[in-house]
Amino acid sequence: MKQFKTLTALVLALMMVFSVVGTALASDPTASGDSGTTTTTTYDHPLTVTGLATGDTVKFYQVIKWVGETSDKSDVSGWKAVSPFDTYLTKDRLTEILVGTKADNTVDPPVAAKDPTGITSEIAGELAKLATGGVDGEISGTTATLDNAASGMWMALITPADANTIYNPVFVSADYNKDAAGTVATSATLADTVAKKSTITLTKTATNASDYNSDNAKTTAVGDVVTFTVNTQIPAYGSVYTTPHFDVVDTLVDLALKADTVKVSSPALNKDTDYTVDATTSGYRISFTATYLKSLTTATPITITYDAEVTSSAAKAINEESNDVYIEYSHNPNEQSDYDVKKDTTQHYTFSLDAAGLGAHQSVEGLKTSELVKTAVDAAGNPIKTETQTSAITKTETWEGPLEGAQFGLWKNENCSGEPYKTATTTADGRMNFAGLDAGNYWLKEISAPDGYVTNTAVHPIVITAVTESVKVTEYWNGSTWVSEAPASGTSKPVTYDTDILKSYSVSVDGTVKDTYTFTNEETANNNEIKWTTLQPVEKPSELVNTKGVELPSTGGIGTTIFYIAGIVMVLGAAAIVVARRKAEQE
């Protein structure tokens, strides 16, 4: 690397001095002392690293120092590796860094014949793994400075304030200049060294080709197939990371992954050698191989797409289908097995009409919704039954004469033509359950009434309206699961992301809003719990009335046929009598 040319030039200058003076001098050309001894003076210099972001911190580690020539010849022309880096920087490697060739362990090679190579990515990674202690750099804006650095080579390791950023190690050298007489003129350092960094990105989006309510799959219906797209960016690990790690993990709630649809794409990516996919119906893990990651010298975008179907388990009163994706990745060459995390999620909501309860998503058990209730009256308009139903919601709902056994259809067209989208039959409390619905417009009509009642063919327009809001969520990864609060003990990694969470939804029947539900958004998206703020249905639900004894039963069977036959017989009998009388009169 260029920053080591100064060190190499220094070695060349020293060798020239050695050949002229005939004796080995230390780093101080004004060395003094008794005959046969050398006194070494260390010159201090400022080191700088630029290109930082606000909040970053930097530690400097001296890797190579000036010691003068030693009797054991473990140095390279007076330069020596500093502990603990000397366990890796043998004399061969040190010589390779400084003068571009290996030593023979007895006699230093002719320096003038060698070319400098500096620090390779592999060497940088090995040195970063050994770093301990260090000296804090002084941060000013986007620059880190270490004053009074001893002559030699230093490594800077940067800890980013933003977990989405990783830095490669930075190497700087501090030398001194000499004038023609061999005396120290000034101290100097290399030009500011710019830190090389990569940014980690992760986003998830969803589309629904069968979306009844066009809202980017924020609301869905059971059976919908949602297409998900995950975009991320792998950092430029290169050979600095000896064992880099980058995995993408996706988990689904009330969604079934179609494993054969998982696709991974990126420039020059080979699915047979560069990554593996472990997929089940509940999610997948994609692991990129260390060989592939080490080959990346620039940040590399990755796109993952797949399909998942909304399952029948989403057929609840209000259901939240979550799709969480996170990446775990190496972020520090000094601790490559300490993975950082980043997360994103999409939320999808499915609704029901009169699900006879709010399922698992409720703060108080036993609540019942009552958008639609089937009741019955006699010809005079009086309830057939005197039973009164009172719900346990915040407002009392009372209706008389609930009717069991009426069949209804729900259509997606206002003419109610063709087969109904869904059907339901009322229970003993008069409720009907249309579950697993997308938000949007529907039309309800009775298909058949119980025996003895007239089918009510009125069409009732119904609108389910959902409102979501973008919420910033902070969660913590404890190594095995996501939690909404930082653990009191142990380590956890925080992540923050934006997601769309249900704010409220309402149901209107015949143009009148019957129920409006609003929610708190204090809960994190991953805990799969919707929490009510208010639940305020109207005091009287939409009573879809059947009347008894006004018309002949319209439910089929032989009853109507008998009446028709009897009528025909009576008509024919009357005609026969008329004919007989006319004949009698003519006679």
MOKA-V119886 format. One line per field, one symbol per residue. ss: DSSP state (A for helix, B for strand, O for the rest). psi: psi as a letter, one per 30 degrees, with the letter a starting at -180 (. if undefined). burial: I if it has 9 or more other C-alpha atoms within 8 Angstrom, else O. A space follows every 50 residues. Layout:
ss->???
psi->???
burial->???
This chain:
ss->OAAAAAAAAAAAAAAAAAAAAOOOOOOOOOOOOOOOOOOOOOOBBBBBBB OOOOOOBBBBBBBBBBOOOOOOOOOBOOBBBOOOAAAOOOAAAAAAAAAO OOOOOOOOOOAAAOOOOOOOAAAAAAAAAAOOOOBBOBBBOOBBBBBBBB OBBBBBBBBOOOOOBBBOOBBBBBBBBBOOOOOBBBBBBOOOBBOOBBBO OBBBBBBBOOOOOOOOOOBOOOOOBBBBBBBBBBOOOAAAOOOOOBBBBB BBOOBBBOAAAOBBBOOOOOOOOOBBBBBBOOBBBBBBOAAAAAOOOOOB BBBBBBBBBBOAAAOOOBBBBBBBBBBBBBOOOOOOOOBBBBBBBBBBBB BBBOOOOOOOOOOOOOOOOOOBBBBBBOOOOOBOOOOBBBOOOOOOOBBB OBOOOOBBBBBOOOOOOOOOOBBBBOOOOOOOOBBBBOOBBBBBBBBBOO OOBBOOOOBBBBBBBBBBBBBBBBBBBOOOOBBOOOOOOOOOBBBBBBBB BBBBBBBBBOOBBBBBBBBOOOOOAAAOOOOBBBBBBOOOOBBBBBBBOO OOOOOOOOAAAAAAAAAAAAAAAAAAAAAAAAAAAAO
psi->leffeeeeeeeeeeeeeefeeglklafjfgklalkglkkkkkkklkkkkl gllkfllkkkkkeklkflklfggfljhfkkkkkgfffeileeeeeeeegg lklgfekkljefglkkfakleeeeeeeeffklclkklkkjcgkkkjlhkl kakkkkkkjkejfgkkklkkklkjalkkaffglkellllllkkkkklkkk lkkklkljfgjejjhhgekllkfkjkkkkkklkklieafejeilkjkkkk kkkhkjkjeffkkkklkhkjffffllkjkafgalkkkkleeeeffjflkk kkkkllkkkklffgilejkjkkjkklkklkfjffiffjkllklllkkkkk llkighlgbfilfklgkklhekkklklaffgkkelgkkkklgafkkkklk hkkkgkklkklgkffhlaklelllkkafgglljjlhkllaklkkkkekll kglkkjgkkjkkkjkkklkkkkkklkjgfflklfkkkflakljkkklklj kkelllkkkhgkkekkklllhfklffghkkkkeljillfkljjjkkkkge llkggaafeeeeeeeeeeeeeeeeeeeeeeeeeeef.
burial->OOIIIIIIOIIIOIIOOIOOOOOOIIIIIOIOOOOOOIIIOIOIIIIIII IIIOOIIIIIIIIIIIIIIIOOIOIIIIIIIIOOIIOOIIIIIIIIIIII IIIOOOOIOOIOOIOIIIOOIIIIIIIIIIIOOIOIIOIOOIIIIIOOII IIIIIIIIIIIOOOIIIIIIIIIIIIIIOOOOIIOOIIIIOOIOIIOIII OIOIOIIIOOIOIOOIIIIIIIOIIIIIIIIIIIIIIIIIIIOIIIIIII IIOIIIIIIOOIOIOIOOOOOOOIIIOOIOOIIIIIIIIIOIIIIIOOII IIIIIIIIIIIIOIIIIIIIIIIIIIIIIIIIIIOIOOIIIIIIIIIIII IIIIIIIIOOIIOOOOIIIIIIIIIIIIIOOOIOOOOOIOIIIOIIIIII IIIIIIIIIIIIOIOIOOOIOOIIIIIIIIIIIIIIIIIIIIIIIIIIII OIIIIIOOIIIIIIIIOIOOIOIIIIIIOOOIIIOIOOOOOIIIIIIIII IIIIIIIIIOOOIIIIIIIIIOIIIOOOIIIIOOIIIIOOIIIOIIIIIO OOIIIOOOOIOOOOOOOOOOOOOOOOOOOOOOOOOOO
